[in-house]
Amino acid sequence: MRAVALAEVLRFEAPADAALRAFFRRHPSLGRRDRGEIAEAVFDVLRHRRLYAHLARGAVGPLEARLLARSDERRAGRLSLPELPFALRFSLPDWLADALVAGHGAARAESLAAALLQPAPLDLRVNTLKATPAQVVASLAAAGIDAQPLPQWPGALRVAGKPALERSAAFESGWCEVQDLGSQLAAALVAPRRGQTVVDLCAGAGGKTLALAAAMRSTGQVYACDVSAPRLLRMRRRLERCGATNVQPMAIAGERDPRLERLHARADAVLVDAPCTGTGTLRRNPDLKWRTGPDELARLVEAQRSILSAAAALVRPGGALVYATCSLLAQENDEQVAWFEARHPDWQRRPAGEVLEAQGARLDPQASADGLLRLLPDRDDCDGFFAARWERPKQQGSEG
């Protein structure tokens, strides 16, 4: 059964988690333990696919069986590795290995690559509209779930193991949301205040939207925009559970949609959680490195610039613009900052560490050393995230 599931995932016709969910729906007789074992094996192969394929070259039998045999050997501590090139040893496509070395240097690239082969932890964001961190920890403990506060950010919890969180009273009651620590920090860089008008221009299923709504105590207005109506529909269900009443989902055709014109120069803050390669999330989405290539990266870079330009037009004088990605690549991060600042020389970059520490964040000094938020899986033990915050100049003679 593992080999059948792996064969379906390796077609790369859909994201790995979606392909596995579809597989499990077609095989309802599989119990929770069986599903867990299949998922663990499949994701391990996705993380180490290039290495396992190299080591299995001399073996016989179907490819899926050979890959799973190498996975079983490695997880049992029986896999011995010869000296191998960087990209092969860490199961990276050549283009991504080259990009990590170019952007981070050889030593940090190796550290990052090793970290990206590890499974991601399960983090929660406490929904302060309904509960305190202590109440969530206690409620989860009563359900047999161990969750502990993370020192980097108030209200961030880390859950031990892989419990059935969605069945817990704390989750069903909207006391907490699944959200990686890095994602929570990126949303916090917006630093919205009560009563403001905020635009989440690439809202997706609403993880950061919900964090913004809670920070505003359900006052003001959060416009949650996305080109995917199904994603916004999923957000509506999350909004109902968490009790946020200040969010207006808005389906748009793109960043130039006429519906956005009424927000022109009106937003106190705009968040661009840009579509990107997702290389910072390879611990939880390892299939992305096999489903993305240089052509896709080039397309995304152009899309990010178009969205960023459109977002800037929505910011009122004196307002803030936050650009964020879950990428580790300079093309999507530092180079986009340089591109934006060359075209908007009067906009002021606000130091990320200053904004976050004022809200109680405790970051590694290197995470905001250059005024940008730069979270790395190997150093910060969260998904890789990058973010910059700019503030639009106030109009001549304006007050406030």
N, C-alpha and C positions, 0 to 999 in steps of 0.2 A: 504493500500500500504506500510505503514511503516513496518508492521509485515512481509510482504512478503520479503521486502528487508533485514530485520534483520535476517530472517531465512536463507537466502542465505549466508549472511556474517558469521553467526555462524557455518556454516559447516567448516570454516577455511580451505577451499580448495585453497585459494589464499589470499594474503594480503587484508585487508579490503578496502583500497582505490581502488584497482584493481577490487574487487568484486562489489563495488558500481558503478564504471564506467561502468562495463559490464551490470549491472542491468539498469542503466539509458539509455544505448544504446538500450536495448530491450524495453524501455518504452519512446519513443521520445516525447510523448504528455505531459510529465511532464515539467512544466515550471521551470525557474531558482529558483523561490521562493520555489516551491514544492521540488525540488531537495535539496535545502539548508536545509529545515525543516527535510527531511528524513535523510540526512547525519548527521545533528546535533543530532537527536534522536538516530540513530544507534551508533554513536561514544560515546555518553553519556552512552549507555548501555554497550559498550565494556569497558569503563573506570570503571564502577561500577558493572560489571556483577556479581561478587561473592556476593556482598552486596545485590543487587536487588533480586538475586535468593534466598538468605536466607530469605529476608523479604516477598517474594511471596509464600513461602511454603504452607501457609494455604489457598491461593486463588484458584479459579477454572478457567478453560479455558486454551487455548494454552499457552505454556511457553512464546512465543514472546510477546503476548498481556499482560501477567502479568509483564514481564520485562519492557515493554514500559509504563505501568501504574505507576510503581515505578519511572521511569525516569521523567514522567510528574509531579508527586508529588514533587520530589526533586527540579526540576527546577522551580516549582511554589512556593517553600518555604514551602510546606505542609508536608514534610517527617520528622517525628521525629524518632530519633535513640535511641535504648537502649544501655547500656554499652556492647561493643563487643570487642573480641580479636583484636589485631593489624592487622593481615592479613585479617580478615573478614571486619573490619571497612574500610580499605583502598583498598579492593578488589585486594589483591595480592595472587598469589599462595603461598603455604607454603614455598616452596624452595626459592622463591625470597624474601619473607619477612625475612626469616632467614638470607639470604645472606646480605641484606641491614643492618640489625642489627649488624651482625658480622663485616661488613666492615666499618660501619660509627658510630656505637653506637646507643643506643635506641632513644635518643633525636633527633639526626640528621636524623635517619631513618624515624622517624615520620614526620619530616618537609619535607623530600624528598618525602615521600609517598603522603602527602597532595598536594605538588606541582605537582606531576605526574598525579593527577586527574584533573588538569586544562587544558583547551585547549591551544595549543601552539600559540605564536604570529607569525606574518608573517614578516620575515626579508628579506632585499634585500642587495646585494653587488653591489655597483656602479662599472661599468666596466670603469676603468680609461683609457682604450684604446680609448674610444669614448666620455666620458663625465665627468663632475665634479659632486660632490654631489649636489651642488647648482642647476646645470642644471637639474638633475634628479628630485629633489624636486619640482622645478618650473614646469617642464613638467607634472609630476603626478598631481600637484595641478590644472593645467589647465584642466585635465581630471576628476577632482572632487575626486582625491585620496589624502588622507592626509598621508604623509610620513615624518618622523622626524629623524634627525641624532641621532645615539646612541653614547654616550660618550666613550664607552669602546674601539671602534675601528674606525679609519678614514675610511670613505666610507661605513660604515654599516648604514642602514636605517631601521626603523620599521614602518610598514604600519598599520593604524587604520582600524579595521573591516575586512571584507572579500570582497574587491572589485574585479571587473573583470579585474585584472591586465594584463592578457595576451592580452587584447584588447587595451591597452594604447600604445601611440606612443613611450614612453620611453622603454617599454618592446619589442615591435616589432622591434625597431631600434637597439636593443642590448645594450642599455645604462645601463641596470641593469639586474641582475640575482637573482632569488629566492635562498637564502642561509642563513641558520640560523647563528646567530652571533657566536655561538660556533664553527661551522664548519669553518667559516672565520678565526677565531683565530687559529684553529688547522692547517689550511693550511699556515697561516702566520709564523708558527714556522719553516717552511722549510727555509724561508728567502732567496729565490734564488736571484742571481744577474744576470744582463744582460749578455748574451752570454754564460751562463753555460749550461751544460748537466744535465737535471733533469729527474728522473724516478718516475712516479706515478704508483706504482706496482699493486694497486687495485683500478683502476680509476673509475669503475662503469659508471654512466652516465655523469661524468666529472665536478661536481661542484667544487672540489678542483683543478682539472686540469686547469680549466678556470681561477681560482684565481692565480695559479702559472704563467700561460702564461701572464696574465696582469701585474703581478709584474715584469716580465722579459721584459716588453714592446715589446712582440712578437719577441724577439731576442733569440739566442741560440736554444735549442731543448728540448721539453718536450715529453718524451715517455709515452703515456697513455696506460697502459697495463691492460687487464682484460680478464677473462675467458668467458665472455658473449659477443658474437658478437652483439646481439640486443642492449645491453646497449651502446656499442661503436658506433653503428649506430645512436642512439639518440644523442650521444655526437657530432657527425659530424654536425648535424643540428644546435646544439647550437654553435659550433665553427664558422659556417658560419654567424650566426646572430651577434655574438660578435666581429668578425673581428680578432680573434687570428690566426696567420699564422705560429706559431712555434710549433704546436702540431702534433705529429705523433701517431695516434691510432694504437695499436698493439694487435691483438687478440692472446692470448696464451692459451695453454692447461693446464697450471698450473705454479707454481713458479719454476719448474725444466725444463721448456720448453727450448729446444736448441736455440731458437731464442734469448734468453736472454744472451747467452754466449758472443755475440759481445759487450755487455755492461759491461762485467766483469771488475771490478776495474776501470771503466771509468767515472762513474757518479759523478758529483760534489755534488749532493744531491739525496737521495732516500726517498720517502714518502711511508710508509706502512699504509694506511687507512684500518686497518684490518677488515675482516669479524668478526662480534661479535653479542652478544645477542641483541644489540640495546636498552638496558634498559634505557639509557639516553634520548631516543627519545619517551618514552611512552606517552608523552603529545600528540604527533601527530600520533603515531603508537600504540595505546593501545592494539590492538589485539596481539602484539608480546608477551605479558606476558602470553597469553593463548595458543600460538603456539610454545613456547619454554620451555624446561625443563632441568633437570640436565644432561641428556644424551647428549643433544645438546650442552650444555655448555662445557662438557668434550671434545666433538668432536672439538668445536671451539678453545679451548685452544691449542690442538695439532696442528690444522691448523695454528694458529697464530705463533706458534714457528717455524713451517716449513717455513712459508713465511718470518718471520723475519731473519732466518738464510740465506735464499736465497737472501734477500735484502742486507744483510751486504756484501755479496760477490761482489755486483755491485758497492759499494762505493770506490772511488779512495782514496789513502792515503791523509789525510787532508780533506776529504769530510765529509758530514753530513748524518746521518740517523735519520729519524723521525718516531716514532711508535705512532699511534693514534687509539683510539676506541671511539665509542659513547656509552660506557658502564659505569655503575656505580659499577661494581663488581670487587673486588680485584683480583679474579682469572685471569681476562683478563687485568688487569692494573698493580698494584704494583707487583704482583707475576711474571708477564711477564718481568717487568723491572729487578727484581732480578735474574730471570733465564738468561736473556741476559747478564747482567753484570758479572755473575759468569763465563760465557763462553767467554767473551771478556773483561777481566780485564784491558786491555790497552786502551780501548776506553774511552773517557772522556765525562761524562754527562755535557751538557751545560745548565745552568739555564734558564728555559723557560721565566721567567719574564724579564731577561736581554735581551733576543732576541726580545721579543715582545715590551717591552717598548722602545727599540731603534727605533722601527718603529712607535711609537706613541700610543701604547696601554695604556689604563688606567684600570688596573685590581684591583679587591679586593685583598689585600695583601695575603689572604689565598688561592687564586686561584693558586699561584705559590710559596707557602711558602717553599716547600721542593725541589725546583728546577724542579718540574714536573708541567705540566699544568693540573689543576683539576677544571673543570667547573661544577657547580651543578645548577640544575634548580631552587631550592629554594633560593639560594644565588645570583646567577649571572644572573638569568632570561633569560636563554638560554637553549638549549639542553645540557644534560650532556655529557661532553667530557673529555677525558684523553689523554695526549700526553707526550712523552719524546723525547729529542733530544740528540744524541750522535755524537761525532766527532772522526773519525778514526785517529789514530796517523800517523804522517808523517813518511815516510821512513827515516831510518838512513842516515843523511847527505843530505837529500833532501832540496830544497830551497822553499821559499814561505811559 
